[in-house]
Amino acid sequence: MTNVNQNEVVIESQSITVKIQNSTILSDLNFKVAKGEIYALLGGNGAGKSSTLKTFLGFNTPTSGRAIIDGRDVSQSLDMARSKTAYLPENATLYPHLTAKENVEYFLSLADINKSLEDIEAAFERVALQKDAWERQLQTYSKGMRQKTAISLAILREAPIFLLDEPTSGLDPVAIDEFNFLVKELASSGSTILMVTHDVYGACQVANRIGLLRAGELVGEFEAQDNHRIDTEQVHAAFAQRQSS
């Protein structure tokens, strides 16, 4: 496992094993994500990617080991962990019959967070959601626009940690580039990002480090080099080898 300064660790999987009935979903999973880092868990279907995120969200309870958010065990500090975490599922859970503004205002009110109209519009501008869409219902939006709306909500909640589940699945190339730019901008501003994906190329483009997940186990890690990119061919070869073994 790559060395990470423990003082900077925000997300940590400490030997997590999750068993559901007779199935082992995660097995002795260890990794760390530092403040301002983008860490991608890469794996195929059934590798345990979404189960890892669910464990950090408190929906899966470790059979052994600990899921740590900002130095505290999620299972013992669930409210704290969720208050610090923004979760973006593969399909953002927003109301299609409401506008972007209405969605954001509604979900902020549920969290008892007061933000001005200027704050909301500034968040939309930060994620590059076009102005002529702010008053349109989300049922007219592309998937990329819905994701931008969800991220603007996370920004307004001031969540310092982002958990992203297959964030570029179903996006066109332009939307993927826009999303990757936004994720990098969030990280450069101090946000910590854990994303799970099956997209080798996309992970190599955006992540500082990649963990290779197979059958719930971390079987390799890769780190960005001097050109700030991870060697796509190296990761792809390892990914293909692990999937076929």
N, C-alpha and C positions, 0 to 999 in steps of 0.2 A: 504494500500500500504506500502511495506517495506520502512523503512527510509534509505535514501541514502544521504551522505554528498553532499550538493548542490555545493560546490566548486569543486567536482570531477565529476559532471554530464557532460556527453558528448552528449548523446542522450536523448531527453525528449519529451514525448507526453503530451501536456497540454490541456486536455479536448477536444480532437479532435473529431469532428463530420463531417462525409463526407456523403453527400446526392447526388445521381446521379439520375436525373429525380425524380421519386416518391419513390425511394428505399433508405433506410438508410444503408450505407455500414459499417460505423464506428459510434459508439455512445458514446460520452463523454469518450473517451479513455485516460487514464492517466497511465503513467509509466515512469521510469527513468532508464538510464543505465550509470554506472560510468566508468571512464577510467580503462582499463584493465579488464573489466568484460565481461562475456559471459551471455547474457540474451536471453532466448528462449521463444518465443510466441508459445504456443501449442494450436492447435485447429483442428477440423475436416474440411471437405470440406465446403466452403462457410462461414467460421467463420470470415473472414476478414484479414487473415494473409498476403497474398500478397498485398492486398489493403493498409495495414499499411506500407509495404516497399515502395510501389509506392508513398505514401504520403510523406515519407521522401526523396524520390528521386525527388519530385516536379511534378510528373505526375498526382497526385490527389491534388486538392486544397481544403483545409478544408472549410466546410460551416461555421464552428465556431471552435475556439480553434487554437492551434499553434503546428507545428512540429518544434522542435528546434534541430539544429546541432551545437555543440560547442558554445552554447550561443546565436546563431542567428537564427531568423525565416527563415526557408527554403524558404517560398514564397517571402521574401524580399531579400534574399541573395542566390539565386539559384546556381550561378556559384561557390561561395565559398563552398556551401554544397556539390556539386558534385565533386569539386576538392579534398575534404577531404574524400570522400566516395568511397569504392570499392563495387560494386554490383555483386554478384554471383547468377545468376538465376538457376533454376533447371537444365537446360541444357545450359552449357557455350556457349556463342555466339562467337565462334572462327571459323576460316576458315579451313575446313577439308583438302583442297588440299595444305595447307602450313605446313611447319614443325613448331615445337614448337618455335624454334629460330626466324623463319620468322614471325610467328604470333606476338610474343612479340615485335620484332623490328618494325613491321608495326603499331601496336597500340600505341607504345611509340612515334613514329614519328607523329601520328595524334594529340597526346597531346603535341607535341613539347618538348619532353623529350629526352635528350641525355644520353645514358648509354653505357658503354664499354662492349665488349664481356665478359670480366672477371666478370663484374657486373651481366650480364644475367646468366652466368653459375653458379655464386654463388647463385643466386635466385633459379635456378633449383635444386641445391644441397640442399638448405635449405628446399625445399618442398619435397625432396626425389624423384624427378623425375629421373628415371634411365638414366644413361649417354648414353646408346645405343639407347635411344629413341629421343634424342635431335634433330637429323637430319632426323627423320622420319615424314611423313605426319600425321596430326592428325586423318585422316580417319582410320588409323591403331590403334588408341589409344582406351583403355577402357574409360568408363566415369570417373573413378577415376583419370586417367592420364590427361584427359582434365581439370578436376577441379584443379589439381595441376598446370597445365600450367596457368590457369586463376588466381590462387592465386599468382603465381610467378610474373605475370604482375602487380597485385595490390601491391605487395611488392616493385617492381621496381618503381612504381608510388609514393611510400612512402605515401600511403593513410592510415591514422590512424584509420579509421572506416570501418568495414566490415558489409554489409547487405547480409545475406545468405538466399536464398529461397529454402526450402526443400533440403538442401545440401547433405543428405545421401540417398535420394530416388534413388533406382535402383542400389545401390552399394552392392557388396558382403561383408560378415562380415570382411574380412581382410582389404578391402578398407575403410570400415567404421571406423575401429580401427585406421588406418593410418590418415584418415581425422580428427578424433577427437583429435588425438595426435597433429596434425598440428595446429588446432584451439586453443588448450590449449597453445601451444608454442607461437602463435601470441599474445594471451592475456597476457601471462607472460612477453612478451616484451613490453607491454604497449598499444597494439591495443584494441579497443573497438568493441565488436561484438554483433550484434542483428541478431538472426536467427529465422526463422519461420519454424515450422514443425508439422506434425501430429503424429510423432513417440515418444510415451511416454517414452519408455526405453532409446532411444538415447538421448533425451533431458535431462533426469535425469543423464546420464553418463557424459555429457560434460558441462552443464550449471551451473553457480553460482546461478542463480535465474530463475524461470519459471513463466510466466504469462499465465493464462488459459483464452483463448479467445472463446467467444460464441456469434454468431450473432452480431459481431462487438463490443462487450462489454468485458471488463476485469472483470472476475467473480471470480478470485482468484489468489493468488501469493504464491509461495513456495521458500524456501531458503535452500541452502546447509548447512548442520550441521557440527559437528566437524570432521566427517569422509570425508568431502569434497564431499559428494554425497547427492543428494536429494532422499528422501524416495519414491522409485518407486511405491510401493503399494498405498501410500497415494495419489499420483498424479493420478494414474490410476483409483482409486475409484472415485475421484472428477471428472475426465475427463468423465468417463462413466456415472456418475450421471447427469452431466451438459448436455451431449449429448442426454440423454433420457428425460430430463425434458422439 
